[in-house]
Amino acid sequence: MAKAKRPLVSWTQEQLDELVKLYLEGLTFEKISLQLGMSHASTKAKITFLRQKGVDLPYRDRQSIAEKRSKTMKSGKKKSTAFDREYRGSVPFGHWIITKPWRL
């Protein structure tokens, strides 16, 4: 089976400079992608690509990210994701049936 071809995302030098600047400032990938007008996945992929090309981009501190997430959850101020904002409604009864293959 042939793979579907994904559209190529082209980055200008100004966008790359802004990406590196925002990343080093500590903004999240979601905020960076919104400011640049790119998708979240392409933003993360470009950071990975730049690291492989030798650009000095430090990895995020996982401990501090986990602590922030823990504080947010404990305070009751859980941030809603794009999916949470878009999806409204209950999970239908028997929803697991939809994901299982129908075999007789």
N, C-alpha and C positions, 0 to 999 in steps of 0.2 A: 504494500500500500504506500503510495507516494505521500510525502509530507506536504502540508499546506505551506506555501511560501508566505512569510511574514513581510510586511512592508518595512523597508529600511528607514530608520530614523536618522536624519542628517543633523549634525550639531555644528553650529557656527563657533568660531573662536570666542566670540563674546559670550555665548551661552556656556561654553566650557569654563571660561574664567569665572563667570557668575556661579556656576555649579561648584567649583572648587572653593570659592569664597564663602558661599552659604554653608557648604559642608563643614568647613573649618570653623565657622561661627557656631556650629552645633545644632542647626535646624534639622528637623526630622525630614526623612525622604518625602513624606506627604507634602509638607510645606514647601520644600524645594521644588518638587514637581509642579505644584500649583503656580509658583512664581515663574517658573520657566516655561510653563505651558506644555510640558512633556508628561508622559505617563510615569507612574510610580515605578513600574518594572524597568523602563528604559533608563530612568535616573539611577537606579541601583546597578543596573548592568554597566552603565557608563563609568560609575565609580570603580567597579571591579576592573573594567578594561583599563582605566587610567592607572590603577595600582600595578597591573601587569606590565604596563608600558614604562613603569619606573617613577611615576609621579608619587611624591611622598604624601600620602593621605593616611593618617593614623586610623586604626580601627576604633570604633566606639567602645567606651568602657561598659562592658556588660553588667558589672556590679551596680553602677550608678543608674543604669536604665532599669534594672530589676527593682532597685529601691524606689525610684520614681513611680514605677507601675504599682508597687505595693502600697505606697502612700495614697495614690489615686484611688485604688480599690478600697482601702480602709476608710477613706474620707467619704465614700459614697458618691463621689463625683466622677463616675466612670465616663470616659469620653466615648461618644457614639461614633462608630465607624461609618463609612459611606454606605455599607450594606445595611446597618441599623437605621440610618436615615431614610433609605429607599424602601426597605421592606417593612410593611405594616401588616399585622394579622397573625393569627394563630397557626400553629403547625397542624395540618389536618390529621384526623385519626387515621391510623394505618399508613402513615407517610413512608414507613420503612418498606412497604410493599412496592412502592413505585421504584425503588432503587434496586430491587432484586430481579434477577432474570425470571421470566415466566417459563416454567418448564412443566410439561404435563406428564 
